[in-house]
Amino acid sequence: MKDRILLFTILILLLVIIYQALIIFNAKDIKYSANDMYRIRDIILENTVATDLDYKVYDLNNDSVLDVLDMMIIKRHFLDIEKIPNVKIIKGR
């Protein structure tokens, strides 16, 4: 009986993780704000540790590094200079 409860709990948690991953990967319109720029700044200055979600949301040039270039892309989007396209993949060099 305990094995069934454990298996059921694991399956539920797995479904929740898959659902959250689908929401993140299918996000079409992410609204970036000044708080997002501050988050990247803190990561760059090593005042905070980047999470996996930070890399998914803020690594806009897909170079696997959160740096000033990502912050610049968000800043240009925030200031209405250049909007980030609905598909969050900006090809790197």
N, CA, C and O atoms as a MOPAC input file, in Angstrom:
PM7 MOZYME 1SCF
protein

 N      0.82600 1    -1.20100 1     0.00000 1
 C      0.00000 1     0.00000 1     0.00000 1
 C      0.86600 1     1.25900 1     0.00000 1
 O      0.57900 1     2.21800 1    -0.71600 1
 N      1.93600 1     1.24800 1     0.81300 1
 C      2.81200 1     2.40900 1     0.85900 1
 C      3.49400 1     2.63300 1    -0.47900 1
 O      3.72600 1     3.77100 1    -0.88500 1
 N      3.81700 1     1.52400 1    -1.17300 1
 C      4.45300 1     1.64800 1    -2.48400 1
 C      3.51900 1     2.30700 1    -3.49900 1
 O      3.95700 1     3.09600 1    -4.33600 1
 N      2.24000 1     1.97800 1    -3.41800 1
 C      1.26900 1     2.57900 1    -4.34000 1
 C      1.10500 1     4.07200 1    -4.07000 1
 O      1.01300 1     4.87000 1    -5.00300 1
 N      1.06900 1     4.44200 1    -2.80700 1
 C      0.94400 1     5.86000 1    -2.45000 1
 C      2.17300 1     6.62800 1    -2.91500 1
 O      2.06200 1     7.73500 1    -3.44200 1
 N      3.35100 1     6.03000 1    -2.71500 1
 C      4.58900 1     6.66900 1    -3.15800 1
 C      4.61200 1     6.81100 1    -4.67500 1
 O      4.97800 1     7.86500 1    -5.19500 1
 N      4.22600 1     5.76100 1    -5.38300 1
 C      4.18500 1     5.81100 1    -6.84200 1
 C      3.18800 1     6.86600 1    -7.32400 1
 O      3.48000 1     7.61700 1    -8.25500 1
 N      2.02600 1     6.92500 1    -6.70000 1
 C      1.01400 1     7.91700 1    -7.06400 1
 C      1.54100 1     9.33300 1    -6.82800 1
 O      1.34600 1    10.20900 1    -7.66900 1
 N      2.19600 1     9.56200 1    -5.71100 1
 C      2.76300 1    10.87400 1    -5.39600 1
 C      3.83000 1    11.26700 1    -6.41400 1
 O      3.87200 1    12.41200 1    -6.86300 1
 N      4.68200 1    10.32700 1    -6.77200 1
 C      5.72500 1    10.60300 1    -7.76200 1
 C      5.10700 1    10.94000 1    -9.10600 1
 O      5.56500 1    11.86400 1    -9.77800 1
 N      4.08100 1    10.21300 1    -9.50900 1
 C      3.41600 1    10.49600 1   -10.78600 1
 C      2.77400 1    11.87300 1   -10.79400 1
 O      2.86300 1    12.59200 1   -11.78900 1
 N      2.13300 1    12.24600 1    -9.70400 1
 C      1.51200 1    13.57100 1    -9.60900 1
 C      2.57500 1    14.66100 1    -9.71500 1
 O      2.40200 1    15.63600 1   -10.44600 1
 N      3.67800 1    14.49000 1    -8.98200 1
 C      4.74700 1    15.49000 1    -9.03800 1
 C      5.35600 1    15.57200 1   -10.42800 1
 O      5.69000 1    16.66000 1   -10.89600 1
 N      5.50100 1    14.44400 1   -11.08500 1
 C      6.02900 1    14.43200 1   -12.44400 1
 C      5.10000 1    15.17000 1   -13.40400 1
 O      5.56200 1    15.91900 1   -14.26500 1
 N      3.81200 1    14.96400 1   -13.25900 1
 C      2.84400 1    15.67900 1   -14.09800 1
 C      2.89700 1    17.18200 1   -13.86600 1
 O      2.80100 1    17.95900 1   -14.81600 1
 N      3.04600 1    17.59400 1   -12.62700 1
 C      3.14100 1    19.02200 1   -12.30900 1
 C      4.39300 1    19.61100 1   -12.94600 1
 O      4.34000 1    20.70000 1   -13.51700 1
 N      5.52000 1    18.90500 1   -12.85600 1
 C      6.76800 1    19.39600 1   -13.45500 1
 C      6.63900 1    19.50600 1   -14.96800 1
 O      7.07000 1    20.49600 1   -15.55900 1
 N      6.05400 1    18.50600 1   -15.59100 1
 C      5.87000 1    18.54100 1   -17.04800 1
 C      4.95500 1    19.69600 1   -17.44000 1
 O      5.22300 1    20.39500 1   -18.41800 1
 N      3.88700 1    19.89900 1   -16.69100 1
 C      2.95900 1    20.99800 1   -16.97900 1
 C      3.66400 1    22.35400 1   -16.87100 1
 O      3.49200 1    23.21300 1   -17.73600 1
 N      4.45900 1    22.54500 1   -15.81100 1
 C      5.18300 1    23.80600 1   -15.64900 1
 C      6.19500 1    24.00100 1   -16.77300 1
 O      6.35400 1    25.11600 1   -17.27000 1
 N      6.87300 1    22.94700 1   -17.17600 1
 C      7.84300 1    23.05000 1   -18.27200 1
 C      7.14100 1    23.43800 1   -19.56900 1
 O      7.65400 1    24.26400 1   -20.32500 1
 N      5.99100 1    22.86200 1   -19.83200 1
 C      5.24300 1    23.21800 1   -21.04400 1
 C      4.81000 1    24.67400 1   -21.02600 1
 O      4.85300 1    25.34500 1   -22.05700 1
 N      4.39900 1    25.16300 1   -19.88600 1
 C      4.00500 1    26.56900 1   -19.78300 1
 C      5.19500 1    27.47500 1   -20.08100 1
 O      5.06100 1    28.45900 1   -20.80800 1
 N      6.35200 1    27.14800 1   -19.52400 1
 C      7.54300 1    27.97400 1   -19.73400 1
 C      7.97500 1    27.94400 1   -21.19200 1
 O      8.25000 1    28.99100 1   -21.77700 1
 N      8.03700 1    26.75900 1   -21.78200 1
 C      8.53100 1    26.64200 1   -23.15000 1
 C      7.54800 1    27.19100 1   -24.17600 1
 O      7.95900 1    27.57100 1   -25.27200 1
 N      6.26200 1    27.24200 1   -23.84900 1
 C      5.27700 1    27.74400 1   -24.79100 1
 C      4.88300 1    29.18900 1   -24.52700 1
 O      3.94400 1    29.69900 1   -25.13700 1
 N      5.58400 1    29.83900 1   -23.63700 1
 C      5.27100 1    31.23900 1   -23.35100 1
 C      5.53400 1    32.07000 1   -24.59900 1
 O      6.66200 1    32.12500 1   -25.08900 1
 N      4.52600 1    32.69400 1   -25.09500 1
 C      4.64400 1    33.47500 1   -26.32900 1
 C      4.90400 1    34.94500 1   -26.05300 1
 O      5.56500 1    35.61800 1   -26.84400 1
 N      4.40300 1    35.43700 1   -24.96500 1
 C      4.48800 1    36.86900 1   -24.72400 1
 C      4.94100 1    37.11100 1   -23.28700 1
 O      4.12000 1    37.20200 1   -22.37400 1
 N      6.24300 1    37.21200 1   -23.10100 1
 C      6.78500 1    37.47700 1   -21.78000 1
 C      6.91900 1    38.98500 1   -21.62700 1
 O      7.54300 1    39.65100 1   -22.45400 1
 N      6.33700 1    39.50800 1   -20.57900 1
 C      6.41200 1    40.94700 1   -20.31900 1
 C      7.61700 1    41.21900 1   -19.42500 1
 O      7.59500 1    40.88200 1   -18.24100 1
 N      8.65300 1    41.81500 1   -19.97000 1
 C      9.84200 1    42.13800 1   -19.18900 1
 C      9.67500 1    43.52300 1   -18.57600 1
 O      9.04800 1    44.40600 1   -19.16100 1
 N     10.24300 1    43.69500 1   -17.39500 1
 C     10.11400 1    44.96500 1   -16.68800 1
 C     11.47300 1    45.38700 1   -16.14200 1
 O     12.48200 1    44.71300 1   -16.35100 1
 N     11.47700 1    46.50600 1   -15.44500 1
 C     12.71300 1    46.97400 1   -14.81600 1
 C     13.20700 1    45.96100 1   -13.78700 1
 O     14.41400 1    45.81900 1   -13.58700 1
 N     12.28900 1    45.26000 1   -13.13700 1
 C     12.69200 1    44.24000 1   -12.16700 1
 C     13.49600 1    43.13100 1   -12.82200 1
 O     14.40000 1    42.56900 1   -12.20300 1
 N     13.17300 1    42.81000 1   -14.07700 1
 C     13.94100 1    41.79900 1   -14.79400 1
 C     15.36700 1    42.28500 1   -15.04800 1
 O     16.32000 1    41.51400 1   -14.93600 1
 N     15.50600 1    43.54700 1   -15.38500 1
 C     16.85300 1    44.10700 1   -15.59000 1
 C     17.64600 1    44.07100 1   -14.28500 1
 O     18.83700 1    43.76000 1   -14.28100 1
 N     16.97400 1    44.39200 1   -13.17600 1
 C     17.65000 1    44.34200 1   -11.87900 1
 C     18.04400 1    42.91400 1   -11.50900 1
 O     19.09400 1    42.69200 1   -10.90700 1
 N     17.20300 1    41.95000 1   -11.87100 1
 C     17.51800 1    40.54200 1   -11.59100 1
 C     18.77700 1    40.12800 1   -12.34700 1
 O     19.66200 1    39.49700 1   -11.77100 1
 N     18.86500 1    40.47400 1   -13.62300 1
 C     20.06000 1    40.12500 1   -14.40000 1
 C     21.27300 1    40.86500 1   -13.86100 1
 O     22.36100 1    40.29200 1   -13.78500 1
 N     21.10500 1    42.12400 1   -13.48800 1
 C     22.22300 1    42.87800 1   -12.92000 1
 C     22.76600 1    42.18800 1   -11.67200 1
 O     23.97700 1    42.05500 1   -11.49700 1
 N     21.85400 1    41.75200 1   -10.81200 1
 C     22.28700 1    41.06500 1    -9.59700 1
 C     22.98400 1    39.74300 1    -9.90800 1
 O     23.92300 1    39.35600 1    -9.21300 1
 N     22.53100 1    39.06100 1   -10.93700 1
 C     23.19000 1    37.81500 1   -11.34100 1
 C     24.58200 1    38.10800 1   -11.89100 1
 O     25.53700 1    37.40200 1   -11.56700 1
 N     24.70300 1    39.13900 1   -12.71800 1
 C     26.00300 1    39.50000 1   -13.29600 1
 C     26.97700 1    39.91100 1   -12.19000 1
 O     28.14700 1    39.52900 1   -12.21400 1
 N     26.49400 1    40.68500 1   -11.23000 1
 C     27.35200 1    41.14500 1   -10.13100 1
 C     27.52900 1    40.08300 1    -9.04500 1
 O     28.18400 1    40.32100 1    -8.03000 1
 N     26.93800 1    38.91000 1    -9.27400 1
 C     27.01800 1    37.77900 1    -8.35700 1
 C     26.43400 1    38.09300 1    -6.97400 1
 O     26.88000 1    37.55700 1    -5.95900 1
 N     25.42900 1    38.97100 1    -6.95700 1
 C     24.68900 1    39.23400 1    -5.72400 1
 C     23.61500 1    38.18700 1    -5.49600 1
 O     23.11800 1    38.03500 1    -4.38000 1
 N     23.25500 1    37.46800 1    -6.54700 1
 C     22.27100 1    36.39500 1    -6.46300 1
 C     22.70400 1    35.27400 1    -7.40000 1
 O     23.44400 1    35.50000 1    -8.35700 1
 N     22.24200 1    34.08300 1    -7.11700 1
 C     22.59800 1    32.91200 1    -7.91500 1
 C     21.50100 1    32.67000 1    -8.94800 1
 O     20.31500 1    32.67000 1    -8.61700 1
 N     21.90300 1    32.46600 1   -10.18900 1
 C     20.94700 1    32.22100 1   -11.26400 1
 C     20.36000 1    30.82100 1   -11.14100 1
 O     21.06500 1    29.86200 1   -10.82800 1
 N     19.07300 1    30.72400 1   -11.38900 1
 C     18.39100 1    29.43100 1   -11.37500 1
 C     18.21700 1    28.94000 1   -12.80800 1
 O     18.49600 1    29.66700 1   -13.76100 1
 N     17.75700 1    27.71100 1   -12.94800 1
 C     17.47900 1    27.18000 1   -14.28200 1
 C     16.40400 1    28.00700 1   -14.97900 1
 O     16.46100 1    28.21900 1   -16.19000 1
 N     15.43200 1    28.46700 1   -14.21300 1
 C     14.37100 1    29.29800 1   -14.78300 1
 C     14.92600 1    30.62400 1   -15.28800 1
 O     14.48200 1    31.12700 1   -16.32000 1
 N     15.89300 1    31.19500 1   -14.57200 1
 C     16.52300 1    32.43600 1   -15.03200 1
 C     17.14800 1    32.24400 1   -16.41000 1
 O     17.02600 1    33.11000 1   -17.27700 1
 N     17.81200 1    31.11600 1   -16.61000 1
 C     18.43000 1    30.86000 1   -17.90900 1
 C     17.38200 1    30.68600 1   -18.99700 1
 O     17.60600 1    31.09200 1   -20.13700 1
 N     16.24500 1    30.09200 1   -18.66600 1
 C     15.19500 1    29.90400 1   -19.67000 1
 C     14.53700 1    31.23200 1   -20.04700 1
 O     14.19100 1    31.45600 1   -21.20700 1
 N     14.36900 1    32.10500 1   -19.06000 1
 C     13.64200 1    33.34900 1   -19.29600 1
 C     14.55500 1    34.47600 1   -19.76900 1
 O     14.15300 1    35.28300 1   -20.60700 1
 N     15.77400 1    34.54300 1   -19.24500 1
 C     16.62600 1    35.71100 1   -19.49000 1
 C     17.76800 1    35.48300 1   -20.47500 1
 O     18.37500 1    36.46100 1   -20.91000 1
 N     18.08800 1    34.26600 1   -20.84300 1
 C     19.16700 1    34.03700 1   -21.80500 1
 C     18.61300 1    34.21200 1   -23.21300 1
 O     18.32500 1    33.23400 1   -23.90400 1
 N     18.47000 1    35.43900 1   -23.62200 1
 C     17.77200 1    35.75600 1   -24.86100 1
 C     18.61900 1    35.55600 1   -26.11500 1
 O     18.06800 1    35.44200 1   -27.21000 1
 N     19.93700 1    35.51000 1   -25.98200 1
 C     20.76700 1    35.26000 1   -27.15800 1
 C     21.28200 1    33.82300 1   -27.19000 1
 O     22.14500 1    33.48500 1   -28.00100 1
 N     20.75100 1    32.98300 1   -26.30800 1
 C     21.01700 1    31.54200 1   -26.27900 1
 C     22.49500 1    31.18800 1   -26.26900 1
 O     22.92200 1    30.28000 1   -26.98100 1
 N     23.27800 1    31.90000 1   -25.46400 1
 C     24.69800 1    31.56100 1   -25.35700 1
 C     25.01200 1    30.86300 1   -24.03900 1
 O     26.18000 1    30.66900 1   -23.70100 1
 N     23.97400 1    30.48500 1   -23.29300 1
 C     24.08800 1    29.77700 1   -22.00800 1
 C     24.78900 1    30.59200 1   -20.93700 1
 O     25.27900 1    30.03500 1   -19.95400 1
 N     24.84200 1    31.90200 1   -21.11600 1
 C     25.45300 1    32.80300 1   -20.14800 1
 C     24.50400 1    33.97500 1   -19.95700 1
 O     24.01100 1    34.54500 1   -20.93000 1
 N     24.25000 1    34.33100 1   -18.71300 1
 C     23.47300 1    35.53900 1   -18.44700 1
 C     24.46600 1    36.68200 1   -18.29300 1
 O     25.24100 1    36.72500 1   -17.33700 1
 N     24.43200 1    37.60100 1   -19.24300 1
 C     25.41600 1    38.67100 1   -19.24000 1
 C     24.77500 1    39.98600 1   -19.65800 1
 O     23.55500 1    40.09700 1   -19.77400 1
 N     25.62100 1    40.96900 1   -19.87700 1
 C     25.16400 1    42.31900 1   -20.21400 1
 C     24.38900 1    42.33400 1   -21.52400 1
 O     23.48600 1    43.15400 1   -21.68800 1
 N     24.71600 1    41.45700 1   -22.45300 1
 C     23.98700 1    41.42400 1   -23.72500 1
 C     22.51800 1    41.05100 1   -23.50800 1
 O     21.62800 1    41.62800 1   -24.13300 1
 N     22.27200 1    40.09500 1   -22.63000 1
 C     20.88200 1    39.73800 1   -22.32300 1
 C     20.15900 1    40.89800 1   -21.65000 1
 O     18.99600 1    41.17500 1   -21.94600 1
 N     20.85800 1    41.56900 1   -20.74300 1
 C     20.25600 1    42.71600 1   -20.06800 1
 C     19.96100 1    43.83900 1   -21.06500 1
 O     18.94200 1    44.51900 1   -20.94800 1
 N     20.84200 1    44.03200 1   -22.03900 1
 C     20.64100 1    45.06200 1   -23.04700 1
 C     19.40200 1    44.75500 1   -23.89800 1
 O     18.62900 1    45.65700 1   -24.21800 1
 N     19.21800 1    43.48000 1   -24.26300 1
 C     18.05000 1    43.09800 1   -25.06400 1
 C     16.76900 1    43.39800 1   -24.28900 1
 O     15.80800 1    43.92100 1   -24.85300 1
 N     16.75500 1    43.07100 1   -23.00600 1
 C     15.57500 1    43.35300 1   -22.18200 1
 C     15.36900 1    44.85300 1   -22.02700 1
 O     14.23600 1    45.33000 1   -22.07200 1
 N     16.44600 1    45.59500 1   -21.84600 1
 C     16.33100 1    47.04800 1   -21.69300 1
 C     15.77100 1    47.68100 1   -22.96300 1
 O     14.91400 1    48.56200 1   -22.88600 1
 N     16.24400 1    47.24200 1   -24.13000 1
 C     15.72500 1    47.77700 1   -25.38900 1
 C     14.23900 1    47.44300 1   -25.54400 1
 O     13.46600 1    48.25000 1   -26.06000 1
 N     13.84800 1    46.25100 1   -25.09500 1
 C     12.44100 1    45.85500 1   -25.13800 1
 C     11.61700 1    46.72200 1   -24.18100 1
 O     10.54800 1    47.21700 1   -24.53800 1
 N     12.12800 1    46.89600 1   -22.97100 1
 C     11.42900 1    47.67000 1   -21.94200 1
 C     11.24700 1    49.12600 1   -22.36600 1
 O     10.21400 1    49.73000 1   -22.07800 1
 N     12.24400 1    49.69200 1   -23.04900 1
 C     12.17600 1    51.08900 1   -23.47100 1
 C     11.49500 1    51.27600 1   -24.82900 1
 O     11.50100 1    52.37900 1   -25.37600 1
 N     10.91000 1    50.20900 1   -25.37400 1
 C     10.21800 1    50.23200 1   -26.68000 1
 C     11.14400 1    50.61500 1   -27.82400 1
 O     10.69400 1    51.20400 1   -28.80700 1
 N     12.41400 1    50.29500 1   -27.71600 1
 C     13.34900 1    50.54700 1   -28.80800 1
 C     13.28400 1    49.40000 1   -29.81300 1
 O     13.20500 1    49.61700 1   -31.02200 1
 N     13.31700 1    48.18800 1   -29.29300 1
 C     13.23000 1    47.00700 1   -30.14800 1
 C     12.55200 1    45.90000 1   -29.35300 1
 O     13.08600 1    45.42300 1   -28.35200 1
 N     11.38100 1    45.50100 1   -29.80400 1
 C     10.60900 1    44.49400 1   -29.07800 1
 C     11.20500 1    43.10900 1   -29.31200 1
 O     11.67400 1    42.78900 1   -30.40400 1
 N     11.17300 1    42.30300 1   -28.26200 1
 C     11.59000 1    40.91400 1   -28.36200 1
 C     10.47400 1    40.17700 1   -29.08800 1
 O      9.30600 1    40.30500 1   -28.72100 1
 N     10.82200 1    39.40500 1   -30.11300 1
 C      9.76600 1    38.71400 1   -30.86400 1
 C      9.02300 1    37.70600 1   -29.97900 1
 O      9.51500 1    37.29400 1   -28.92800 1
 N      7.83000 1    37.32300 1   -30.43300 1
 C      7.02700 1    36.38000 1   -29.66500 1
 C      7.76600 1    35.07200 1   -29.40900 1
 O      7.64600 1    34.48200 1   -28.33500 1
 N      8.52200 1    34.62800 1   -30.39200 1
 C      9.34200 1    33.45500 1   -30.18100 1
 C     10.62000 1    33.94100 1   -29.54300 1
 O     11.33400 1    34.76300 1   -30.11700 1
 N     10.91300 1    33.44100 1   -28.36100 1
 C     11.99100 1    33.98700 1   -27.53700 1
 C     13.36300 1    33.50100 1   -27.97800 1
 O     14.29800 1    33.55100 1   -27.17900 1
 N     13.52300 1    33.04600 1   -29.17900 1
 C     14.82300 1    32.55600 1   -29.62300 1
 C     15.43700 1    33.61100 1   -30.53500 1
 O     14.93700 1    33.87900 1   -31.62700 1
 N     16.51600 1    34.19400 1   -30.06900 1
 C     17.27400 1    35.14900 1   -30.86700 1
 C     18.58200 1    34.44000 1   -31.20200 1
 O     19.35300 1    34.09600 1   -30.30700 1
 N     18.82300 1    34.22600 1   -32.46800 1
 C     19.97500 1    33.44200 1   -32.86800 1
 C     21.26900 1    34.15000 1   -32.49600 1
 O     21.43800 1    35.34500 1   -32.73800 1
 N     22.17200 1    33.38800 1   -31.90600 1
 C     23.49400 1    33.90700 1   -31.58600 1
 C     24.37300 1    33.91900 1   -32.81800 1
 O     23.91700 1    33.64000 1   -33.92700 1
 N     25.63000 1    34.24400 1   -32.61400 1
 C     26.56000 1    34.30600 1   -33.75100 1
 C     26.88400 1    32.94900 1   -34.27400 1
 O     27.65100 1    32.82100 1   -35.22800 1

